Amino acid sequence: MAYATTNPFTNEQIKVFPNSTDAEINTALDAAHSAFLSWRTTSFAERAKVMQNAADILRANIDDYSKLLTLEMGKIFAEAKAETELSAAIFEYYAKNAEKLLVPQDLPVASKDEGRAKVIHQPLGVLLAVEPWNFPFYQVARIIAPQLSAGNTVVLKHASNVPQCAAAMDELMIKAGLPKGAFQNLYPTHDQVSRILADHRVRGLALTGSEGAGARLASEAGQALKKCTMELGGADAFIVLEDADLEKTVNWAVFGRHWNAGQVCVSSKRLIVVDGVYDEFVKRYREGVSKLKMGDPMDPATTLAPLSSQKAADDLKKQVEGAVAAGAKAEEIPLEMPNQGAFFRPVILTNLKDDNPAMREEFFGPVTLLFRVKDEAEAIRVANDSPYGLGGSVFTKDEARGERVAEQIETGMVYINHPTMVKADLPFGGVLRSGFGRELIDLGIKEFVNHKLIDVVDIDAPF
């Protein structure tokens, strides 16, 4: 695969990066394993200094880092700055909390004959992280901050269209004081990724990306009997009940579907609105989307960025055409569109029947799937009629009702009166075809550690 920087706003190719050689990959794995042997015994306090340094460096140079995000994947600059700050917050969270999250746990045994039992949490070794382009810093931070804090080391294969962002994260950790080899960015081919995963020194795989990539590499990890976590696609339901605050709900719907140009696994992709407020909601939603402004992502006036590449825009157009061919109705919102760049006008899809392939797909861009339902029960049924199970939202003035509805939605995350959020101190992950495992907080840092039982037993105790 070609690793290259292509500006999505101009479609100009800026720089091409050569693939890593086999020798470079072997050297990197040697260095990662060697670093692990010392890093695993480094104190939590010393690891925390490195994590805090990374956070401080990101914040001190937030504009420089954020411009890279905008350059390589077209993110609006304000959103790029928010991502850089979120990444810093994740590093800082683990600087402050890693040690207490991994404190040994004394077990309340039933009998003194069972001894004094405790569980300790020890790092596994070298991990392979395969990460996507839509949040080039955040996706990396949320795996390396917890795993480096736990004492593991990491090699990174980032998306091919964000090579400079990947290199920037590598350089960030060196500046932060991380030992040589403990985190390394590589530019491998698909075959080389498989070789890395098969190497006996690599003990686990963390992947965020497409279903296809996840299924292939999870299969390879399974063949090698290696632990993996998968954060894959999503088709988050955004349920609007009849007692929702309509004005605020519409505003969140417009934002929830179109931030990061709709290229978010937890975008509010399926708006499910009960009959009593459907017409008014759709009227206001259409008006809200119509106010979005396409343009230069560095321009503060721009509110809808280009997609990550021209291919992404072309593929999304074909996907919409496929939905229409299967019976859906498509309404394009006629925003003024620049003459250059990978832009895509927002589309609202309605009349979606059960046999339409769109019902089982993820639309990675500003395409809204809109459903009119009779009541709360039907809203829950439609929300669960998806192969995905990542996030979701329920909008209602009755918070207790919202919680009851949330409990019935088959996803890893549900928010009441807010689109699915990403924060440093909240867990992230899904079920079904959205993957398995969790990232962030204690759940994330414990994904790749050995939960070892140590039991001190009286030598005379019965068996």
N, C-alpha and C positions, 0 to 999 in steps of 0.2 A: 504494500500500500504506500501511497505517496503522502508524506507529512509535509504540509505546506500551509502558509498563511495566505488566505485570500480574503480581502476586505469585502464583507457582504453588502456594504453600501455602494461600493463602486464595481464590484466583481473583478477587481484588479488583484492578480497574484503578486504578493509582496516578496515572499522568500520560500525556498524549498529546502527541506532538510533530508539528508540521506538516511536510509534505514541503518539501524545498528548492525554491525557485522557480528558473525557468530563469535569471534574472538572477544569483541566488546561485551557481549552478553555473558560469556563465560567469566570474564574478568569481573563484571558487575555482580554475578552470583557469588563468586569467591569473596568479594569485598563485603557483600551483604551478610554472608554467613560469618565471616571473621568479625565484623562489627557486632553481630548478635552475641557472640560469645563473651564480649565485654559489656555491651549495653544491657544485657539481661541482669547483670549484677550491679549496674549503676543505680545509685539511690534515687528514690522518687524525687527528692529535693533537687538533685542535679538534672533529672529529666524535666522537672517543672520549670527550671530556669530556661531551658531551651524552648519549651512551649511558650512561655511568657515573652521571651525575646522575639519569637516569630510573630506573636500578636502585636508587639510594640513596633516591629519593623513594618508590618502591613499598615498599621495606622499612621505611622510617621510618613509613609510614602504612598498614601492611599490614591492620590491622583495618578501617579505613574503606573501602579498596578492596575487600576481600573481602566485606564486607557488601553491596556493590552487586551482586556476582556472585550471592549468595544471594537477594537481593531479586528480581532480574530473571529468573533462570532456575532458581531453586530448589536450587542446589548446596549440599550439606552444608557448613557453615562451615569445618570442618577441611580439606575438599577445596578450598574457595575460597581459603584461606590458602596451601595447597600450590600452587595455580595462580598466585597472585600472586607467590610466591617463584620459581617456575619462570620467569615472565615477567621478573622482575628478573635472574635468572641468564642469560637469553638476551641482554638488553641488556649485561650485564657481559661475557659471552663475546666479543661483537663489539667492545666497548670495548678489550679486551685483544688481540684477534686479527685484526681486520679488515685492518690494514695488511700483516701478513705473509701473510695469505691471498691478497692481491691484489698481491703483489710481482711486478714484471716477470720474465718467464721467458726466459733466454737459451737459444737453440735450438742443439743440436749438429749443425750442418750438415755435409754429407758432403765439401764442397770449399770452399776459400777463395774460389773464384770466386762462391760464393753469398753472400758477404759476412758481415757480423756481424748475425745475425737475432735478434730478440727479440719476445715477445708481451707487450703491455701490456693492462691491463683497465680500460676506461673506462665510466662510467655512461651509461645510455641516455637518461634523461629522466624524465618524469612517468609514474608507474605507477598503475593502478587496482587496488585490493585489494577483493575481495568476500569477506566472511568470515561464518562461521556463529555460532550462539548457544551452542553447547555448551561452548566455552571462550572466553568473550568477551575476555579479556585475552591469553591465551597465543596464540590464533590471530593476533591483531594483532601481538603482539611478534615472532613468528617470521617475519613478512614485513617489518615496518618496521625492526627492528634491523639485519638484514643490508643491506637496500636503502638505507636512509639512510646507513649506514656506507660503502656503496659510492659514494655521491654522488648517488643518485637522489632524487626527491621522490615523495610518495605521496598519493593521495586515497582515502578509505575509504568504502565502502558496507557497513555492518554489517547484521546481521540485524535485522528490524523489532521483535523483542521484547526487544532489549537496547540501547535508545537511550541510556540513561544510562551504561552501560559504554563505549559508543562515544565519548560526549562526554568521559568521564573520561580516555580515552586521548589525546584531542586536547589536553585541558588539561594532562595529564602532560607532553607533549612541549614545550608552551609553557613550563611551569615549569622544565623541564630545560635550556632555553636554545636550543631549535631555532629557526632563523630563521622569521619569519612566512611562511606559505604552503607550507613544506616538508612538512608533514603536516597534512591537514585531513579532518575527519569531515563527511560530508554525509548527508542523508536523502532520497535520490532515489527516484523511481518506477522501474518496470522500463524504461519508455521513455527516461527520463533516463539510466539506466545505459548503455543502448545508445548514446545520444548522446555520453556521456563517452568510451566506448570508441572511437567513431568519430572523435573529435577528433584532428587531426593532431599535436597536442602530446603526446598520450598514447601512449607507446611500448610498453606491455606490460600484461598482465593476470595477476594472481595470484588464483586462486579456490579457496576451500575450501567445499564444500557438496554439494548433491545431484547425482546423475547428470543430472537434467533441466536444472538451472541450468547445470551445467558444459557439457553438450552444446550448449546454446543459445548461451552466451557464447563458448565455444571456436570455434563456427562463425562467430560475428560477428568474433572476433579473426582467424580465418583469412581471412575476406573482406577484412579491412583489412590483411592481411599483417603482423600484429603477434604478437610472441612471447607465449606464455602458459604458465602452469603450472596444473595441475589436481590438487587433492587431494580425491577424491570418497569414495564409500562403501567399506565393507569388511565382510567376513564372516569374520573371522579364525578359522582352525582352531587348536584347542588339542589337540594329539595327546598321548595318555597311553599309553606303551609299558609292557610287562609288568614292566620292572625299575624303574619310577619309584618314588620315595619317596612312597607313597600319601597319607600324612597331610599332608605339605607341599604336595603337588600339588593335593589337594582344596581346601586353604585358598586357594591361588592361583587355582583355578578359580572359587571363590565370589567372590573379590575381582575377578578379571579380567572376570567377566561383569556385576557389579553396581555397580562404582564409577561415580560420576557417574550413578547410576540406570540404568546400561546404555546411556547416550547418548554413546557414544564410537565413532568410526570404527574404532578398533583394540581394541574390546572382544573378549573371547574368546567369540564368538557361537556357534561350532560346536565342541562337545566330542566328540572322536573317540577312543574308548577301545577298546583291544584286548580280545579276548574273555576272556583269562585273569584280568583284574582288573576287568572291567566291573561285575559285580554289586556288589562291595565298594565300588568307586568311586562308583557311583550312590547306594548306601545312604548313604555319608558325605556326598556332595554334597547330597543332599536334606536331610540333617540340618543341614548348614552353612547352606544357604539359609533353612531354617526358623528359624534364630537371628537373621536380619536383623530390624531394628526400623524400622518406618515412623514418621514423626513430623515435628515441626518441624525444619527443616534447621538452625536456630540452636541446637538442643538437642544437647549433646555425646553424648547417648545414642542419637541417631538414626543409623542405618547405611544406610538406604535412603531416598533423597530422593524427592520427587514428580517427575514428568516436567515438562518445560519449560512445558507448557500443557495445558489440558483437551482441546484438539483433538489434541495429540500422544497423549494417553492413549486417546481415542476411536478414533483412526486405528490405533493398535497393537492394540486389541481387535478391530477389523474384520480386521486382517491375520491375527491368530491364528485367527479364525473361518474365514477363507478357507483357511488351512492344514488345519484340521480337516475342512472340507467336501471337501477333496481327499484325505482319507484319513489324515491325521496324528492321533495321539493327544495330547491336551493334559492335563497335570497341573498344576493351580493349587496353589501352596503357600499354605496358608491363614493368612497373616500377619494380625495385627490391623491394620485399616486405619483411619486417621482419618476423621471424618465430613466433612471438608472437604479441598480440594486435589486436584491432578491426579495422584493416586496410582494405581499399577498393581501388582497382586500378581504376584510372579514366576510364570512359567509354564515348564514343561519340555515340549518337543515331541519325540515319538518316532514311530517307524513312518513315517519320511519316505521316500517312494519318489521315483524319478528324475523322474516326471511331476508331482510336487507343485510348484506355483509357489513355495512357500516355499524350495525348494532354490536358487532364483535371486534371492532377495530379501534385503534387509538389514532386520533387526528392531532398531529403534532404541529400545531399552528392555529391561527385565529378562525377556527371553524367551530360553531356552536351547534350541538345536537339538542333540539328543543322538544319537550314532551308535555302534553296536556293530560293530566290524570284527574280521576274523579274525586279522590280523597286521600287521606294519609296512608291507608292500607295499600292502595294502588301505587302510591309514590314509593313506598318501601319495596313493593314487588318489582317495579321498573328499576329502581336503584340496584337491586340485587340481580337483575337480568343482564349480567355482564361477566365475561371471563376474568375481569380484573378485580382486584380488591386492595387498592392502595389507600386512598383517602376519601373524604366526602364531607358534606356540609348539610346542616338542617337549619332553616331560618324560621323562627317562631318567637313570639313574645313570651310564651310559656316555656321557661327554661327546663322545668321538670319534664314537660312533654317532649322537648327536644332531646333530652337524655334518653327517654324511653324509646324514641325513634332511633336514635344513634345505636342503641344496644341491639337493634334488629337489622342493622346494615352490616353486611359481611365484608368488612375492610379492616385494615390495620389501624386506621385513624379516622375519627369523625369529629368535626368541630361544630359547635352550636353558634350560629349567628356570625360566622366568619369562614372565608375560604380556608382550605388546608394551609397551615403555616409551616415555616421551617425556622426553627430557633435552636440556639446552642444547647438549651437545657430541656428540650423535649425530644422524646424518641421518634424515630422515623423508620417506617417499613410497612410491608403489606403481606397479603395472603393471596391464594389462588395464583393466577398467571402474573401477578405483580411481584412474585418472588417470595423469599423467605429470609429470616434473620432480621435483626434490628441494628440500627446505627444510632449513635449518640447516647448520652447519659451512661448509666451503669450497664444497660443492656448492650450497648455497642462495645464498650471496652472489654466486656466479658465474652465476646464472640470468639476470640482467638487466644484464649488462655486455657491452660490445663487446670481444671478444678480438682486439685489433688487432695485426697483424704490422707491425713496422718493421724494414726490412732495409737496412743501409748497405753498398752495393756499390761496388767499384772501378769507376770510369767506363770503364776499359779491359777489364773482364772480359767474356768471351764471353757471348752470349745463350743 
